[in-house]
Amino acid sequence: MAHGLTWQTFQSSHALDLLAYLRAFSSTYPVQRLGLSLATTHRGQPARHLAPQTINRILAAVSSFYEYTMVAGVYPATNPLEHIPDPMAQRVTERHRPFLHGIGR
């Protein structure tokens, strides 16, 4: 994601670019996956893309960073990755809520 952005210039409009970058990022580190994963090649060696859980953790860390900078008073704008609750999730019965765990975070 070589857009020349700094953390001060990152905006909500850049969030989809960040997500696309993280989804395309290839890791050649050996990993143990308990579920299905997409395996590709990168420079002639097998490469695996980041797991969805890892991408969620990265986005949550970025959001937490911006929350911290706002509390510390060094970032005057709103959080570019602010979590907005999904009003449709409230309509889902309690029985099906475990399937929504992790969606919308």
N, C-alpha and C positions, 0 to 999 in steps of 0.2 A: 504494500500500500504506500507507494512512494508519491504521495500527494504534497509533500512538504508541509504537512500539518503539525502544529504543536498542540499541546494539551489545552492551551488557551484559545486556539482557533477551531478546535473540534466542535461541530454542531450536530444537531439531530439529523440534518440532511446527509451527514457523512456516515451515519450508523449503518445503513445498508451496504455501503462500500466496505466498511469494517467487517460486517458479517460475511460478505462474499469473499473477502480476503481470508478470513479464518476458515471458511468452508473449503477453500481451494488450497490452503496451506498443507504441504506434505511433510510428514515427519518420518525420518528414517530410523528413529530410535526403536529398539525392540520393545514391544508392548505385549501385554496379555489382555486379550479382549474376551469377555464372556459372551458377547452377543455377535451379531453380524457386523462386518465392517467392509468398507470399500478399499480394496487393495489395487494400487496402480504402480507404475514404474516411474522413477525419477532419476535421471542420469544413469540409466541402465541398472539401477538397483530397485528392489521392491520398496515402495513407499506407501504409507497409510495416512489417510486424512485424519484430522483431529476428530475425536468422538464428540457427538452432540453435547454430552455432559461437560466435556472440557470447554467447548465453546460457550456454554451457558455460564460456567465458572469464570471465564475470562470477561464476558460481558458484565457479570455481576461485580467483578472486581473493579472494572472501569467505572461502573455506576457508583460503587462505594467510594472510589477515589474522588469523584466529583462531589459527592455528598460531603466528604471530609473537607475538600477545599472550600466549599460553600460555608460550612460551619466555622472554618478557620478564618474566613473573611478574605481569602486571596482570589476567589472566583466569584464575581458579582452576578453572573448570569444564572439561568436555571440549569438543572442537570440535563445534559443532552441525551442521556439514556434513562430518563426517569421512568419508573415502573408505573403504568397506568392500569388499574384493575379492569378486568374485562366484565362488563355488565351482563353479558350472555352467560358467563360461568355461574352466576347466581341462579339461573333458571334450571340448571342441571340438578337432578335429584342426588341426594346424598349417596345413593348406591353407585352412581357413575362418577363421582368426584375423584376417586383414586386414578382414573384414566386421565384426568386433567392435570395431575401433579406434574409440575415443571413446565406446563404450557403457559405462555404469557409472562414469563419471568424475564 
